[in-house]
Amino acid sequence: MAWFRRRKREDAAADSSPRPPVASHVIDVTEAGVTIDDRLHETLSVSALTALLGEPRVVPPDDLNPDEHGVVRSTMVIWDRSGVRVYTKGDDEASDLSIRLADDPDWRGSKSPELLVLHPDSVFVGEFTIGGEDPFDTVPESDLRIGPVFVRAEVGPWESILFLNQTECGEIRTMSFAERFAKSSTDELARVVRQATHPFREVIIGFRAPKPVNTSSGKWEVPAATEPVLEFASFPFRLAIIEELMFGQDLLTPRFDVHDFARDPGTPSFDPDEIGYESIPAVRDWFRELPIPTRLAEHVETLVLDGGNDVYLQLIPQWDGEDDSFDIEDLTADDLAPFTRLRAVDDIGGFLGPRARAALIDHGITVSS
């Protein structure tokens, strides 16, 4: 059985029986849900609203079939006399509760009959609050200063979007953007809104599910240093040492994997296969902060500088080795001092600049290319 009987506006007009007075209601948006006449609604439903407000008018979409993206267009369920409207997908679950708070002749005069039929005929009768407060008191002053078309107020996961009354705040609407921007550093625009008897035409209330908190697995947290570590003035030289110790000899752990790193909930979201030809900032930071124990320096006897090195492809997965991203321009005596057993550097990719090459040779290290 359907949860409502379709009732068109013309059907309601043809009903000449006397109508009872419009009931007054008290609606408050809270962290737990929407309270209507002291009854908490953690979720919104057409059946619950119908029990409170009476039989609605239903405006189905022009096309009931899903669009090309598989999205089903919304049906509007409207309680004209109560000034209330919700959206549904054709079932009992309702979303985006809209309340007509005040009359706005200027706004209505600017809209077509086809659009106005989608809104309630009457203004809501009763009391509307957000978190137990007047809606005006919940809006940040900074938002009012910019003279917006609408403002937002949030209580927990519930968001209320309040649309300014164009008739009573028309002075703002006639200003150019440049004029509003110039006045946004003053209190002038906020004062226009505050002086309005009915500053808001309509409020749309919706539940906004909290964004999931991504908790890191801990796998790719940079380990804390527990012993003396190597220091480098040259980041590209640090990468060359990491290549040898981590990917060449498996002495430096954890062995980095950019795809696993990208999948970890605690790391910045990115797709390694969609990255261009620049270093991934989060990966660069990881390699820069990774402690390299000083004791591992004695295991470095040769270095190979090649565009296909694993460490470079972790930083730029699509790198073709054709630019200077990892060139070693300078090396200091302090950079080289710990590597007492380093005897040779094979510069296949041509990464060594003249000064770095000279520093290696001066240190007694053979350089080939």
C-alpha positions as CSV (number, residue, x, y, z in Angstrom):
1,M,0.0,0.0,0.0
2,A,1.3,3.4,-0.8
3,W,2.2,5.7,2.1
4,F,0.2,8.6,0.7
5,R,-2.6,9.2,-1.8
6,R,-1.6,11.5,-4.6
7,R,-3.3,14.8,-4.1
8,K,-2.9,17.6,-6.7
9,R,-3.3,21.3,-6.0
10,E,-6.4,21.5,-8.2
11,D,-8.0,18.7,-6.3
12,A,-7.4,20.6,-3.1
13,A,-8.9,23.7,-4.6
14,A,-12.0,21.8,-5.6
15,D,-12.6,20.7,-2.1
16,S,-15.1,23.2,-0.8
17,S,-15.5,21.7,2.7
18,P,-14.5,24.1,5.5
19,R,-10.9,23.8,6.6
20,P,-9.8,23.7,10.3
21,P,-7.5,26.5,11.4
22,V,-3.8,25.9,10.6
23,A,-2.1,24.3,13.5
24,S,0.9,25.9,15.1
25,H,4.0,23.8,15.5
26,V,7.4,24.1,17.3
27,I,10.4,22.8,15.3
28,D,13.9,22.7,16.6
29,V,17.0,21.4,14.9
30,T,19.2,19.5,17.4
31,E,22.4,17.4,17.3
32,A,20.2,14.3,17.7
33,G,17.7,15.2,15.0
34,V,14.7,17.4,14.3
35,T,12.3,17.9,17.1
36,I,8.7,18.7,16.1
37,D,6.3,19.5,18.9
38,D,8.6,17.9,21.5
39,R,8.9,14.6,19.5
40,L,12.4,13.8,18.3
41,H,12.8,12.6,14.7
42,E,16.3,11.1,14.3
43,T,15.4,10.6,10.6
44,L,12.7,12.3,8.5
45,S,9.9,10.3,7.0
46,V,6.8,11.2,5.0
47,S,4.5,9.1,7.2
48,A,5.6,10.8,10.4
49,L,5.2,14.3,8.9
50,T,1.8,13.3,7.4
51,A,0.7,12.2,10.9
52,L,1.6,15.7,12.2
53,L,0.7,17.9,9.2
54,G,-2.1,16.1,7.4
55,E,-2.3,14.9,3.8
56,P,0.4,16.3,1.5
57,R,0.4,17.4,-2.1
58,V,2.8,15.3,-4.2
59,V,4.8,16.5,-7.2
60,P,6.5,13.7,-8.9
61,P,9.4,14.3,-11.4
62,D,8.6,14.6,-15.1
63,D,10.5,11.4,-15.7
64,L,10.4,8.7,-13.1
65,N,13.2,6.7,-14.7
66,P,16.8,7.0,-13.6
67,D,18.9,9.5,-15.6
68,E,22.0,8.5,-17.6
69,H,24.0,8.3,-14.4
70,G,21.5,6.0,-12.7
71,V,20.2,8.8,-10.4
72,V,16.4,8.7,-9.6
73,R,15.0,12.2,-9.7
74,S,13.3,13.4,-6.5
75,T,9.6,13.6,-5.8
76,M,8.5,16.6,-3.8
77,V,6.0,16.1,-1.0
78,I,4.4,19.5,0.1
79,W,2.2,20.4,3.0
80,D,0.9,23.7,1.6
81,R,-1.0,25.0,4.6
82,S,1.9,24.2,7.0
83,G,4.6,25.8,4.8
84,V,6.6,22.5,4.7
85,R,8.2,20.5,1.9
86,V,10.5,17.5,1.7
87,Y,12.2,15.5,-1.0
88,T,11.9,11.7,-1.4
89,K,13.0,9.1,-3.9
90,G,9.4,7.7,-4.1
91,D,9.5,5.9,-0.7
92,D,8.8,6.9,2.9
93,E,12.3,8.3,3.6
94,A,12.5,12.0,3.3
95,S,15.4,14.4,3.0
96,D,16.0,18.1,3.0
97,L,13.1,19.4,5.1
98,S,12.2,22.9,3.8
99,I,10.2,25.4,5.8
100,R,8.8,28.6,4.4
101,L,9.6,31.0,7.2
102,A,8.3,34.3,5.7
103,D,6.5,35.8,2.7
104,D,8.9,37.2,0.1
105,P,6.9,39.0,-2.6
106,D,10.0,40.1,-4.5
107,W,11.4,36.6,-4.7
108,R,8.0,35.1,-5.7
109,G,7.5,37.8,-8.3
110,S,10.8,36.8,-10.0
111,K,9.9,33.1,-10.3
112,S,7.8,31.3,-12.9
113,P,4.5,29.6,-12.0
114,E,6.2,26.3,-12.9
115,L,8.7,26.9,-10.1
116,L,6.3,28.4,-7.6
117,V,4.1,25.3,-7.7
118,L,7.1,23.4,-6.2
119,H,6.8,25.5,-3.0
120,P,4.2,25.6,-0.3
121,D,1.4,28.1,-0.6
122,S,1.5,29.3,2.9
123,V,4.0,30.4,5.5
124,F,4.9,28.2,8.4
125,V,2.9,29.0,11.6
126,G,4.8,28.4,14.8
127,E,8.3,28.6,16.2
128,F,11.5,27.5,14.5
129,T,14.8,27.3,16.3
130,I,18.2,25.9,15.8
131,G,19.7,24.3,18.9
132,G,17.0,26.0,20.9
133,E,18.1,29.5,19.7
134,D,16.7,32.0,17.2
135,P,18.2,31.1,13.8
136,F,19.6,34.5,13.5
137,D,21.7,34.0,16.6
138,T,23.3,30.8,15.2
139,V,24.7,32.4,12.1
140,P,28.4,33.6,12.3
141,E,28.7,37.3,12.2
142,S,31.4,37.0,9.5
143,D,28.9,35.3,7.2
144,L,26.5,38.2,7.5
145,R,29.1,40.7,6.7
146,I,29.5,39.5,3.2
147,G,25.9,40.0,2.2
148,P,25.2,36.5,1.0
149,V,22.2,35.0,-0.7
150,F,22.1,32.4,2.1
151,V,23.9,31.5,5.3
152,R,24.6,28.2,7.0
153,A,24.1,27.1,10.6
154,E,25.2,23.7,11.8
155,V,24.2,21.6,14.9
156,G,26.2,18.4,15.0
157,P,25.6,16.6,11.7
158,W,22.4,18.6,10.9
159,E,22.9,21.6,8.5
160,S,20.4,24.5,8.1
161,I,20.6,26.7,5.0
162,L,18.8,30.0,5.6
163,F,17.9,32.0,2.5
164,L,17.7,35.8,2.9
165,N,14.4,37.5,2.4
166,Q,14.9,39.4,-0.8
167,T,12.0,41.8,-0.1
168,E,13.3,42.9,3.4
169,C,17.0,42.6,2.5
170,G,16.6,44.0,-1.0
171,E,19.2,46.7,-0.4
172,I,21.8,44.0,-0.5
173,R,20.4,42.4,-3.6
174,T,20.7,45.6,-5.6
175,M,24.4,46.0,-4.9
176,S,27.0,44.9,-7.3
177,F,29.5,42.2,-6.2
178,A,32.3,44.8,-6.1
179,E,30.2,47.0,-3.8
180,R,29.3,44.1,-1.5
181,F,33.0,43.1,-1.3
182,A,34.0,46.6,-0.5
183,K,31.5,46.7,2.4
184,S,32.4,43.2,3.7
185,S,35.0,44.6,6.1
186,T,32.4,46.7,7.8
187,D,29.2,46.0,9.6
188,E,26.9,47.6,7.0
189,L,25.6,44.5,5.3
190,A,25.1,42.6,8.5
191,R,23.1,45.6,9.9
192,V,20.7,45.4,6.9
193,V,20.0,41.8,7.7
194,R,19.7,42.4,11.5
195,Q,17.2,45.2,11.0
196,A,14.8,43.0,8.9
197,T,11.6,41.9,10.7
198,H,11.8,38.5,8.8
199,P,15.4,38.2,7.6
200,F,15.0,34.7,6.2
201,R,12.5,33.5,3.6
202,E,13.2,29.8,3.8
203,V,15.3,27.2,5.6
204,I,16.3,23.9,4.2
205,I,17.4,21.3,6.8
206,G,19.4,18.2,6.0
207,F,21.4,15.5,7.6
208,R,25.1,15.6,6.5
209,A,26.7,12.3,7.5
210,P,30.0,13.0,9.2
211,K,33.0,12.2,7.1
212,P,34.7,9.0,8.1
213,V,37.9,9.5,10.1
214,N,40.7,7.8,8.3
215,T,42.8,6.0,10.9
216,S,46.3,5.1,9.8
217,S,47.4,1.5,10.0
218,G,50.6,2.7,11.4
219,K,52.6,0.8,8.8
220,W,53.9,3.9,7.0
221,E,54.4,6.1,10.0
222,V,58.0,7.3,9.9
223,P,59.8,5.3,12.6
224,A,61.4,7.2,15.5
225,A,65.1,7.3,15.7
226,T,66.5,5.1,18.4
227,E,70.2,5.5,17.6
228,P,72.5,8.0,15.9
229,V,71.4,8.8,12.3
230,L,73.0,10.1,9.2
231,E,72.5,13.8,8.2
232,F,72.6,15.0,4.6
233,A,72.9,18.4,3.1
234,S,71.9,17.0,-0.3
235,F,68.5,15.3,-0.6
236,P,69.3,13.6,-3.9
237,F,72.4,12.1,-2.3
238,R,70.2,10.9,0.6
239,L,68.0,9.2,-2.1
240,A,71.0,7.5,-3.6
241,I,72.0,6.1,-0.2
242,I,68.4,4.9,0.4
243,E,68.4,3.2,-3.0
244,E,71.4,1.1,-2.0
245,L,70.5,0.3,1.6
246,M,66.7,-0.2,1.2
247,F,66.2,-1.5,-2.4
248,G,69.7,-2.9,-3.0
249,Q,70.6,-4.6,0.3
250,D,67.3,-4.7,2.2
251,L,69.1,-3.3,5.3
252,L,67.0,-0.1,5.7
253,T,63.3,-0.8,6.6
254,P,60.5,-0.6,6.0
255,R,60.9,-1.2,2.3
256,F,58.8,1.6,0.7
257,D,55.9,0.8,-1.7
258,V,54.2,3.9,-3.1
259,H,51.0,1.9,-4.0
260,D,50.6,0.5,-0.6
261,F,51.4,3.9,0.9
262,A,48.6,5.5,-1.2
263,R,46.1,2.9,0.0
264,D,46.8,3.4,3.7
265,P,43.8,5.3,5.3
266,G,46.2,7.5,7.3
267,T,48.1,8.9,4.3
268,P,47.1,11.8,1.9
269,S,44.8,10.5,-0.8
270,F,46.4,10.2,-4.3
271,D,46.6,7.7,-7.1
272,P,50.2,6.9,-8.0
273,D,49.2,6.0,-11.5
274,E,47.6,9.4,-12.1
275,I,50.5,11.5,-10.8
276,G,52.4,13.5,-13.4
277,Y,56.1,14.3,-13.5
278,E,56.6,15.9,-10.2
279,S,57.6,14.3,-6.8
280,I,54.6,13.3,-4.7
281,P,54.9,15.6,-1.6
282,A,53.9,13.0,1.0
283,V,56.4,10.5,-0.4
284,R,59.2,13.1,-0.6
285,D,58.5,14.0,3.1
286,W,58.6,10.4,4.1
287,F,62.0,9.8,2.5
288,R,63.3,13.1,3.9
289,E,62.3,12.2,7.5
290,L,63.2,8.5,7.4
291,P,66.0,7.9,10.0
292,I,69.0,6.2,8.4
293,P,71.2,4.7,11.2
294,T,74.8,5.8,11.1
295,R,76.0,2.2,11.5
296,L,74.6,1.3,8.0
297,A,77.1,3.7,6.3
298,E,79.8,1.0,6.4
299,H,77.7,-1.2,4.1
300,V,77.8,1.3,1.3
301,E,80.6,0.4,-1.1
302,T,79.1,1.4,-4.5
303,L,76.3,3.6,-5.7
304,V,74.5,3.3,-9.0
305,L,72.7,6.5,-10.3
306,D,70.2,5.3,-12.8
307,G,66.8,6.7,-13.9
308,G,65.2,3.3,-13.3
309,N,66.2,3.2,-9.6
310,D,63.3,2.1,-7.4
311,V,63.6,5.1,-5.1
312,Y,63.0,7.5,-8.0
313,L,59.9,5.6,-9.2
314,Q,58.5,5.7,-5.7
315,L,58.6,9.5,-5.8
316,I,57.5,9.9,-9.4
317,P,55.9,6.6,-10.6
318,Q,55.6,7.8,-14.2
319,W,59.1,9.3,-14.3
320,D,61.0,8.8,-17.5
321,G,64.4,9.8,-16.2
322,E,64.7,12.7,-18.7
323,D,64.8,15.7,-16.3
324,D,66.9,17.0,-13.5
325,S,64.6,16.1,-10.6
326,F,67.2,14.0,-8.8
327,D,70.5,15.6,-9.9
328,I,73.2,15.8,-7.3
329,E,74.7,19.2,-7.8
330,D,76.9,19.6,-4.6
331,L,78.3,17.3,-2.0
332,T,80.0,18.4,1.2
333,A,82.8,16.7,3.1
334,D,80.2,16.1,5.9
335,D,77.9,14.3,3.4
336,L,80.7,11.9,2.4
337,A,82.6,11.5,5.8
338,P,80.4,8.6,7.2
339,F,80.9,6.5,4.0
340,T,84.4,5.3,4.6
341,R,84.0,2.2,2.4
342,L,82.4,3.9,-0.6
343,R,84.8,3.2,-3.5
344,A,82.8,3.8,-6.7
345,V,79.8,5.7,-8.1
346,D,78.4,4.6,-11.4
347,D,76.6,7.6,-12.9
348,I,74.6,5.8,-15.6
349,G,71.9,8.5,-15.7
350,G,74.3,11.5,-15.7
351,F,72.9,12.8,-12.4
352,L,76.2,14.2,-11.0
353,G,76.9,17.9,-11.5
354,P,80.5,19.1,-11.9
355,R,80.9,20.1,-8.3
356,A,79.5,16.9,-6.9
357,R,81.7,14.8,-9.3
358,A,84.8,16.7,-8.2
359,A,83.9,16.2,-4.5
360,L,83.7,12.5,-5.0
361,I,87.0,12.3,-6.8
362,D,88.7,14.5,-4.2
363,H,87.4,12.0,-1.6
364,G,89.2,9.1,-3.4
365,I,86.0,7.7,-5.0
366,T,86.0,6.5,-8.5
367,V,83.3,8.0,-10.7
368,S,82.2,6.4,-14.0
369,S,79.4,7.0,-16.4
